[in-house]
Each structure stands twice: as structure tokens, then as C-alpha cells.
Amino acid sequence: MEGNRFLASIRPYALFLAWIVSIVAVGGSLYLSEIMHFEPCKLCWFQRIFMYPQAILLGIASYKNDRKITPYAMTLSIIGGCFSIYHYAEQKIPALAKAFPCSVGIPCDFDYLNWFGFITIPLLALIAFILIVCLLLIGREAEDEAEEA
């Protein structure tokens, strides 16, 4: 059971790793907007609204080893992930972008990055949200095991 050994080895650090993922996501979005001068669209701003607080909340929680943050951070990640899924769909399905166009600023279907034909900024945000949820679930199992002992 190598998978169980791997999960058991990262379980104590899951909250810290979720914080690292949020820091990388926030740093990446700031790099793209402030250094590369990629103007964020309206949906990008919504994704940022759900990612940026997690860098602070998960940082404080991992410092205090407070796993009670899990339901709140998971809620932020799930909602932010839904925005990412919709944004990615709007970029990849042209009819969806025409049905609900962005009316202010840069169009939401505009694609600054398109690595390998499918990796875009909303997909990277979705991956970060999914990683945070998975790590928080893994860490929650550590909390459940500690309560049982």
C-alpha cells in the first residue's frame, strides 16, 4: 500500500502544503498582472476573490496548526473552482462566450496563455483550487485520526 504510505507521510503537512499552493497561486496571478501586464477579466477577479484570502487564512491556520479552518477554506476553493470551470469553458467553447459576453474590460474568453493548446490561466487556477481541496481533505483525515486516539 504505497499510496497509503504516501498519504500518511504528507497528512501532518497537508495544511502547510495547501497554504503553499495558495501562495504560489496568488504569486502567479500577481506576476501575470503586475509584471507581465496581463489585464485580468471580470471572471479572473472573482477567482482572485476566492484565492487571495486563502493565502492569509491558511497561513495563519498552518502556523497555529488549526485544522478548524478546513470547512471555510474548502468552501472558498469549491466556489472559486466553479468560477474557474466556467471561465475555462467560456475560453474553450466559443458559443458560451457569445451567450454571456463580458461587458466591462477585457473579454473573459481572451486567452493570454495557451500552453499545449489547453493549459490556460483559469485551468491553472482550477488546479490550485483542486489541490487545496484535496490537501485539506487529506489533512482532515489526520484531524479525525487524532480525535479518535
PyMOL commands that place a pseudoatom at each C-alpha (Angstrom):
pseudoatom trace, name=CA, resn=MET, resi=1, chain=A, elem=C, hetatm=0, pos=[0.000, 0.000, 0.000]
pseudoatom trace, name=CA, resn=GLU, resi=2, chain=A, elem=C, hetatm=0, pos=[2.365, 2.676, -1.198]
pseudoatom trace, name=CA, resn=GLY, resi=3, chain=A, elem=C, hetatm=0, pos=[-0.474, 5.127, -1.745]
pseudoatom trace, name=CA, resn=ASN, resi=4, chain=A, elem=C, hetatm=0, pos=[-1.465, 4.899, 1.915]
pseudoatom trace, name=CA, resn=ARG, resi=5, chain=A, elem=C, hetatm=0, pos=[2.154, 5.422, 2.964]
pseudoatom trace, name=CA, resn=PHE, resi=6, chain=A, elem=C, hetatm=0, pos=[2.391, 8.499, 0.763]
pseudoatom trace, name=CA, resn=LEU, resi=7, chain=A, elem=C, hetatm=0, pos=[-0.837, 9.956, 2.174]
pseudoatom trace, name=CA, resn=ALA, resi=8, chain=A, elem=C, hetatm=0, pos=[0.291, 9.157, 5.700]
pseudoatom trace, name=CA, resn=SER, resi=9, chain=A, elem=C, hetatm=0, pos=[3.591, 10.925, 5.098]
pseudoatom trace, name=CA, resn=ILE, resi=10, chain=A, elem=C, hetatm=0, pos=[2.013, 14.170, 3.846]
pseudoatom trace, name=CA, resn=ARG, resi=11, chain=A, elem=C, hetatm=0, pos=[-1.002, 14.131, 6.195]
pseudoatom trace, name=CA, resn=PRO, resi=12, chain=A, elem=C, hetatm=0, pos=[0.725, 16.109, 9.000]
pseudoatom trace, name=CA, resn=TYR, resi=13, chain=A, elem=C, hetatm=0, pos=[1.857, 18.736, 6.470]
pseudoatom trace, name=CA, resn=ALA, resi=14, chain=A, elem=C, hetatm=0, pos=[-1.349, 18.948, 4.429]
pseudoatom trace, name=CA, resn=LEU, resi=15, chain=A, elem=C, hetatm=0, pos=[-2.428, 22.300, 5.852]
pseudoatom trace, name=CA, resn=PHE, resi=16, chain=A, elem=C, hetatm=0, pos=[1.021, 23.776, 5.245]
pseudoatom trace, name=CA, resn=LEU, resi=17, chain=A, elem=C, hetatm=0, pos=[1.082, 22.384, 1.699]
pseudoatom trace, name=CA, resn=ALA, resi=18, chain=A, elem=C, hetatm=0, pos=[-2.367, 23.856, 0.991]
pseudoatom trace, name=CA, resn=TRP, resi=19, chain=A, elem=C, hetatm=0, pos=[-1.012, 27.208, 2.146]
pseudoatom trace, name=CA, resn=ILE, resi=20, chain=A, elem=C, hetatm=0, pos=[1.994, 26.827, -0.193]
pseudoatom trace, name=CA, resn=VAL, resi=21, chain=A, elem=C, hetatm=0, pos=[-0.374, 26.113, -3.113]
pseudoatom trace, name=CA, resn=SER, resi=22, chain=A, elem=C, hetatm=0, pos=[-2.365, 29.265, -2.316]
pseudoatom trace, name=CA, resn=ILE, resi=23, chain=A, elem=C, hetatm=0, pos=[0.835, 31.342, -2.068]
pseudoatom trace, name=CA, resn=VAL, resi=24, chain=A, elem=C, hetatm=0, pos=[2.007, 30.050, -5.463]
pseudoatom trace, name=CA, resn=ALA, resi=25, chain=A, elem=C, hetatm=0, pos=[-1.409, 30.802, -6.997]
pseudoatom trace, name=CA, resn=VAL, resi=26, chain=A, elem=C, hetatm=0, pos=[-1.504, 34.325, -5.564]
pseudoatom trace, name=CA, resn=GLY, resi=27, chain=A, elem=C, hetatm=0, pos=[2.105, 34.948, -6.580]
pseudoatom trace, name=CA, resn=GLY, resi=28, chain=A, elem=C, hetatm=0, pos=[1.429, 33.639, -10.075]
pseudoatom trace, name=CA, resn=SER, resi=29, chain=A, elem=C, hetatm=0, pos=[-1.629, 35.829, -10.560]
pseudoatom trace, name=CA, resn=LEU, resi=30, chain=A, elem=C, hetatm=0, pos=[0.221, 38.889, -9.302]
pseudoatom trace, name=CA, resn=TYR, resi=31, chain=A, elem=C, hetatm=0, pos=[3.165, 38.084, -11.569]
pseudoatom trace, name=CA, resn=LEU, resi=32, chain=A, elem=C, hetatm=0, pos=[0.904, 37.777, -14.602]
pseudoatom trace, name=CA, resn=SER, resi=33, chain=A, elem=C, hetatm=0, pos=[-0.958, 41.007, -13.888]
pseudoatom trace, name=CA, resn=GLU, resi=34, chain=A, elem=C, hetatm=0, pos=[1.764, 43.233, -12.446]
pseudoatom trace, name=CA, resn=ILE, resi=35, chain=A, elem=C, hetatm=0, pos=[4.939, 42.014, -14.194]
pseudoatom trace, name=CA, resn=MET, resi=36, chain=A, elem=C, hetatm=0, pos=[3.599, 40.612, -17.472]
pseudoatom trace, name=CA, resn=HIS, resi=37, chain=A, elem=C, hetatm=0, pos=[0.853, 43.296, -17.610]
pseudoatom trace, name=CA, resn=PHE, resi=38, chain=A, elem=C, hetatm=0, pos=[-1.933, 40.797, -18.404]
pseudoatom trace, name=CA, resn=GLU, resi=39, chain=A, elem=C, hetatm=0, pos=[-5.124, 42.658, -17.522]
pseudoatom trace, name=CA, resn=PRO, resi=40, chain=A, elem=C, hetatm=0, pos=[-7.466, 40.388, -15.518]
pseudoatom trace, name=CA, resn=CYS, resi=41, chain=A, elem=C, hetatm=0, pos=[-11.004, 39.969, -16.785]
pseudoatom trace, name=CA, resn=LYS, resi=42, chain=A, elem=C, hetatm=0, pos=[-14.116, 40.002, -14.608]
pseudoatom trace, name=CA, resn=LEU, resi=43, chain=A, elem=C, hetatm=0, pos=[-14.058, 36.228, -14.028]
pseudoatom trace, name=CA, resn=CYS, resi=44, chain=A, elem=C, hetatm=0, pos=[-10.361, 36.385, -13.128]
pseudoatom trace, name=CA, resn=TRP, resi=45, chain=A, elem=C, hetatm=0, pos=[-11.236, 38.880, -10.422]
pseudoatom trace, name=CA, resn=PHE, resi=46, chain=A, elem=C, hetatm=0, pos=[-13.843, 36.515, -8.980]
pseudoatom trace, name=CA, resn=GLN, resi=47, chain=A, elem=C, hetatm=0, pos=[-11.280, 33.713, -8.887]
pseudoatom trace, name=CA, resn=ARG, resi=48, chain=A, elem=C, hetatm=0, pos=[-8.852, 36.028, -7.122]
pseudoatom trace, name=CA, resn=ILE, resi=49, chain=A, elem=C, hetatm=0, pos=[-11.531, 36.959, -4.586]
pseudoatom trace, name=CA, resn=PHE, resi=50, chain=A, elem=C, hetatm=0, pos=[-11.714, 33.296, -3.574]
pseudoatom trace, name=CA, resn=MET, resi=51, chain=A, elem=C, hetatm=0, pos=[-7.955, 32.585, -3.700]
pseudoatom trace, name=CA, resn=TYR, resi=52, chain=A, elem=C, hetatm=0, pos=[-6.327, 35.623, -2.087]
pseudoatom trace, name=CA, resn=PRO, resi=53, chain=A, elem=C, hetatm=0, pos=[-7.929, 35.276, 1.377]
pseudoatom trace, name=CA, resn=GLN, resi=54, chain=A, elem=C, hetatm=0, pos=[-6.780, 31.671, 1.497]
pseudoatom trace, name=CA, resn=ALA, resi=55, chain=A, elem=C, hetatm=0, pos=[-3.142, 32.748, 1.406]
pseudoatom trace, name=CA, resn=ILE, resi=56, chain=A, elem=C, hetatm=0, pos=[-3.740, 34.615, 4.653]
pseudoatom trace, name=CA, resn=LEU, resi=57, chain=A, elem=C, hetatm=0, pos=[-6.196, 32.222, 6.300]
pseudoatom trace, name=CA, resn=LEU, resi=58, chain=A, elem=C, hetatm=0, pos=[-4.252, 29.045, 5.512]
pseudoatom trace, name=CA, resn=GLY, resi=59, chain=A, elem=C, hetatm=0, pos=[-1.005, 30.748, 6.538]
pseudoatom trace, name=CA, resn=ILE, resi=60, chain=A, elem=C, hetatm=0, pos=[-2.371, 31.639, 9.967]
pseudoatom trace, name=CA, resn=ALA, resi=61, chain=A, elem=C, hetatm=0, pos=[-4.019, 28.226, 10.345]
pseudoatom trace, name=CA, resn=SER, resi=62, chain=A, elem=C, hetatm=0, pos=[-0.862, 26.334, 9.394]
pseudoatom trace, name=CA, resn=TYR, resi=63, chain=A, elem=C, hetatm=0, pos=[1.211, 28.457, 11.793]
pseudoatom trace, name=CA, resn=LYS, resi=64, chain=A, elem=C, hetatm=0, pos=[-1.202, 27.634, 14.614]
pseudoatom trace, name=CA, resn=ASN, resi=65, chain=A, elem=C, hetatm=0, pos=[-1.836, 24.095, 13.284]
pseudoatom trace, name=CA, resn=ASP, resi=66, chain=A, elem=C, hetatm=0, pos=[-5.547, 24.926, 13.444]
pseudoatom trace, name=CA, resn=ARG, resi=67, chain=A, elem=C, hetatm=0, pos=[-7.383, 22.477, 11.210]
pseudoatom trace, name=CA, resn=LYS, resi=68, chain=A, elem=C, hetatm=0, pos=[-10.744, 24.041, 12.027]
pseudoatom trace, name=CA, resn=ILE, resi=69, chain=A, elem=C, hetatm=0, pos=[-10.179, 26.309, 9.002]
pseudoatom trace, name=CA, resn=THR, resi=70, chain=A, elem=C, hetatm=0, pos=[-10.800, 23.334, 6.705]
pseudoatom trace, name=CA, resn=PRO, resi=71, chain=A, elem=C, hetatm=0, pos=[-14.551, 23.817, 6.026]
pseudoatom trace, name=CA, resn=TYR, resi=72, chain=A, elem=C, hetatm=0, pos=[-14.100, 27.529, 5.361]
pseudoatom trace, name=CA, resn=ALA, resi=73, chain=A, elem=C, hetatm=0, pos=[-11.110, 27.140, 3.054]
pseudoatom trace, name=CA, resn=MET, resi=74, chain=A, elem=C, hetatm=0, pos=[-12.794, 24.249, 1.252]
pseudoatom trace, name=CA, resn=THR, resi=75, chain=A, elem=C, hetatm=0, pos=[-15.877, 26.406, 0.673]
pseudoatom trace, name=CA, resn=LEU, resi=76, chain=A, elem=C, hetatm=0, pos=[-13.737, 29.192, -0.794]
pseudoatom trace, name=CA, resn=SER, resi=77, chain=A, elem=C, hetatm=0, pos=[-11.913, 26.678, -3.014]
pseudoatom trace, name=CA, resn=ILE, resi=78, chain=A, elem=C, hetatm=0, pos=[-15.061, 24.975, -4.265]
pseudoatom trace, name=CA, resn=ILE, resi=79, chain=A, elem=C, hetatm=0, pos=[-16.753, 28.249, -5.172]
pseudoatom trace, name=CA, resn=GLY, resi=80, chain=A, elem=C, hetatm=0, pos=[-13.555, 29.587, -6.765]
pseudoatom trace, name=CA, resn=GLY, resi=81, chain=A, elem=C, hetatm=0, pos=[-13.182, 26.308, -8.640]
pseudoatom trace, name=CA, resn=CYS, resi=82, chain=A, elem=C, hetatm=0, pos=[-16.693, 26.701, -10.051]
pseudoatom trace, name=CA, resn=PHE, resi=83, chain=A, elem=C, hetatm=0, pos=[-15.743, 30.124, -11.382]
pseudoatom trace, name=CA, resn=SER, resi=84, chain=A, elem=C, hetatm=0, pos=[-12.588, 28.590, -12.889]
pseudoatom trace, name=CA, resn=ILE, resi=85, chain=A, elem=C, hetatm=0, pos=[-14.563, 25.816, -14.594]
pseudoatom trace, name=CA, resn=TYR, resi=86, chain=A, elem=C, hetatm=0, pos=[-16.988, 28.331, -16.076]
pseudoatom trace, name=CA, resn=HIS, resi=87, chain=A, elem=C, hetatm=0, pos=[-14.163, 30.636, -17.168]
pseudoatom trace, name=CA, resn=TYR, resi=88, chain=A, elem=C, hetatm=0, pos=[-12.265, 27.763, -18.780]
pseudoatom trace, name=CA, resn=ALA, resi=89, chain=A, elem=C, hetatm=0, pos=[-15.438, 26.624, -20.556]
pseudoatom trace, name=CA, resn=GLU, resi=90, chain=A, elem=C, hetatm=0, pos=[-16.015, 30.153, -21.794]
pseudoatom trace, name=CA, resn=GLN, resi=91, chain=A, elem=C, hetatm=0, pos=[-12.500, 30.205, -23.268]
pseudoatom trace, name=CA, resn=LYS, resi=92, chain=A, elem=C, hetatm=0, pos=[-12.770, 26.804, -24.932]
pseudoatom trace, name=CA, resn=ILE, resi=93, chain=A, elem=C, hetatm=0, pos=[-16.411, 26.857, -26.067]
pseudoatom trace, name=CA, resn=PRO, resi=94, chain=A, elem=C, hetatm=0, pos=[-16.933, 29.870, -28.361]
pseudoatom trace, name=CA, resn=ALA, resi=95, chain=A, elem=C, hetatm=0, pos=[-20.750, 29.688, -28.216]
pseudoatom trace, name=CA, resn=LEU, resi=96, chain=A, elem=C, hetatm=0, pos=[-20.673, 30.081, -24.434]
pseudoatom trace, name=CA, resn=ALA, resi=97, chain=A, elem=C, hetatm=0, pos=[-18.595, 33.256, -24.719]
pseudoatom trace, name=CA, resn=LYS, resi=98, chain=A, elem=C, hetatm=0, pos=[-21.127, 34.681, -27.173]
pseudoatom trace, name=CA, resn=ALA, resi=99, chain=A, elem=C, hetatm=0, pos=[-24.095, 33.780, -24.976]
pseudoatom trace, name=CA, resn=PHE, resi=100, chain=A, elem=C, hetatm=0, pos=[-22.817, 35.627, -21.873]
pseudoatom trace, name=CA, resn=PRO, resi=101, chain=A, elem=C, hetatm=0, pos=[-20.142, 38.096, -23.017]
pseudoatom trace, name=CA, resn=CYS, resi=102, chain=A, elem=C, hetatm=0, pos=[-18.080, 40.140, -20.586]
pseudoatom trace, name=CA, resn=SER, resi=103, chain=A, elem=C, hetatm=0, pos=[-19.331, 43.698, -20.911]
pseudoatom trace, name=CA, resn=VAL, resi=104, chain=A, elem=C, hetatm=0, pos=[-16.587, 45.519, -18.989]
pseudoatom trace, name=CA, resn=GLY, resi=105, chain=A, elem=C, hetatm=0, pos=[-12.837, 45.491, -19.587]
pseudoatom trace, name=CA, resn=ILE, resi=106, chain=A, elem=C, hetatm=0, pos=[-11.047, 42.666, -21.318]
pseudoatom trace, name=CA, resn=PRO, resi=107, chain=A, elem=C, hetatm=0, pos=[-13.255, 39.867, -22.704]
pseudoatom trace, name=CA, resn=CYS, resi=108, chain=A, elem=C, hetatm=0, pos=[-13.355, 36.782, -20.496]
pseudoatom trace, name=CA, resn=ASP, resi=109, chain=A, elem=C, hetatm=0, pos=[-12.735, 34.488, -23.447]
pseudoatom trace, name=CA, resn=PHE, resi=110, chain=A, elem=C, hetatm=0, pos=[-9.434, 36.238, -24.251]
pseudoatom trace, name=CA, resn=ASP, resi=111, chain=A, elem=C, hetatm=0, pos=[-6.559, 33.817, -23.778]
pseudoatom trace, name=CA, resn=TYR, resi=112, chain=A, elem=C, hetatm=0, pos=[-3.207, 35.201, -22.607]
pseudoatom trace, name=CA, resn=LEU, resi=113, chain=A, elem=C, hetatm=0, pos=[-1.708, 31.760, -22.088]
pseudoatom trace, name=CA, resn=ASN, resi=114, chain=A, elem=C, hetatm=0, pos=[-2.453, 28.678, -24.128]
pseudoatom trace, name=CA, resn=TRP, resi=115, chain=A, elem=C, hetatm=0, pos=[0.253, 26.139, -23.402]
pseudoatom trace, name=CA, resn=PHE, resi=116, chain=A, elem=C, hetatm=0, pos=[-0.076, 22.877, -25.335]
pseudoatom trace, name=CA, resn=GLY, resi=117, chain=A, elem=C, hetatm=0, pos=[-3.462, 24.051, -26.615]
pseudoatom trace, name=CA, resn=PHE, resi=118, chain=A, elem=C, hetatm=0, pos=[-5.328, 23.533, -23.337]
pseudoatom trace, name=CA, resn=ILE, resi=119, chain=A, elem=C, hetatm=0, pos=[-3.418, 24.976, -20.346]
pseudoatom trace, name=CA, resn=THR, resi=120, chain=A, elem=C, hetatm=0, pos=[-4.798, 28.452, -19.665]
pseudoatom trace, name=CA, resn=ILE, resi=121, chain=A, elem=C, hetatm=0, pos=[-4.868, 30.753, -16.647]
pseudoatom trace, name=CA, resn=PRO, resi=122, chain=A, elem=C, hetatm=0, pos=[-8.341, 29.576, -15.491]
pseudoatom trace, name=CA, resn=LEU, resi=123, chain=A, elem=C, hetatm=0, pos=[-7.183, 25.956, -15.746]
pseudoatom trace, name=CA, resn=LEU, resi=124, chain=A, elem=C, hetatm=0, pos=[-4.144, 26.755, -13.597]
pseudoatom trace, name=CA, resn=ALA, resi=125, chain=A, elem=C, hetatm=0, pos=[-6.449, 28.406, -11.046]
pseudoatom trace, name=CA, resn=LEU, resi=126, chain=A, elem=C, hetatm=0, pos=[-8.727, 25.356, -11.130]
pseudoatom trace, name=CA, resn=ILE, resi=127, chain=A, elem=C, hetatm=0, pos=[-5.765, 23.061, -10.498]
pseudoatom trace, name=CA, resn=ALA, resi=128, chain=A, elem=C, hetatm=0, pos=[-4.783, 25.199, -7.496]
pseudoatom trace, name=CA, resn=PHE, resi=129, chain=A, elem=C, hetatm=0, pos=[-8.322, 25.101, -6.099]
pseudoatom trace, name=CA, resn=ILE, resi=130, chain=A, elem=C, hetatm=0, pos=[-8.494, 21.311, -6.569]
pseudoatom trace, name=CA, resn=LEU, resi=131, chain=A, elem=C, hetatm=0, pos=[-5.097, 20.810, -4.929]
pseudoatom trace, name=CA, resn=ILE, resi=132, chain=A, elem=C, hetatm=0, pos=[-6.168, 22.874, -1.931]
pseudoatom trace, name=CA, resn=VAL, resi=133, chain=A, elem=C, hetatm=0, pos=[-9.385, 20.877, -1.544]
pseudoatom trace, name=CA, resn=CYS, resi=134, chain=A, elem=C, hetatm=0, pos=[-7.511, 17.553, -1.830]
pseudoatom trace, name=CA, resn=LEU, resi=135, chain=A, elem=C, hetatm=0, pos=[-4.858, 18.610, 0.674]
pseudoatom trace, name=CA, resn=LEU, resi=136, chain=A, elem=C, hetatm=0, pos=[-7.481, 19.844, 3.108]
pseudoatom trace, name=CA, resn=LEU, resi=137, chain=A, elem=C, hetatm=0, pos=[-9.331, 16.529, 2.809]
pseudoatom trace, name=CA, resn=ILE, resi=138, chain=A, elem=C, hetatm=0, pos=[-6.107, 14.648, 3.477]
pseudoatom trace, name=CA, resn=GLY, resi=139, chain=A, elem=C, hetatm=0, pos=[-5.393, 16.905, 6.450]
pseudoatom trace, name=CA, resn=ARG, resi=140, chain=A, elem=C, hetatm=0, pos=[-8.907, 16.474, 7.762]
pseudoatom trace, name=CA, resn=GLU, resi=141, chain=A, elem=C, hetatm=0, pos=[-8.295, 12.745, 7.964]
pseudoatom trace, name=CA, resn=ALA, resi=142, chain=A, elem=C, hetatm=0, pos=[-5.345, 13.492, 10.256]
pseudoatom trace, name=CA, resn=GLU, resi=143, chain=A, elem=C, hetatm=0, pos=[-7.670, 15.524, 12.482]
pseudoatom trace, name=CA, resn=ASP, resi=144, chain=A, elem=C, hetatm=0, pos=[-10.215, 12.678, 12.564]
pseudoatom trace, name=CA, resn=GLU, resi=145, chain=A, elem=C, hetatm=0, pos=[-7.499, 10.176, 13.485]
pseudoatom trace, name=CA, resn=ALA, resi=146, chain=A, elem=C, hetatm=0, pos=[-6.217, 12.461, 16.257]
pseudoatom trace, name=CA, resn=GLU, resi=147, chain=A, elem=C, hetatm=0, pos=[-9.730, 12.814, 17.716]
pseudoatom trace, name=CA, resn=GLU, resi=148, chain=A, elem=C, hetatm=0, pos=[-10.194, 9.030, 17.715]
pseudoatom trace, name=CA, resn=ALA, resi=149, chain=A, elem=C, hetatm=0, pos=[-6.907, 8.431, 19.577]
for i in range(1, 149): cmd.bond("trace and resi %d" % i, "trace and resi %d" % (i + 1))
show_as sticks, trace
zoom trace
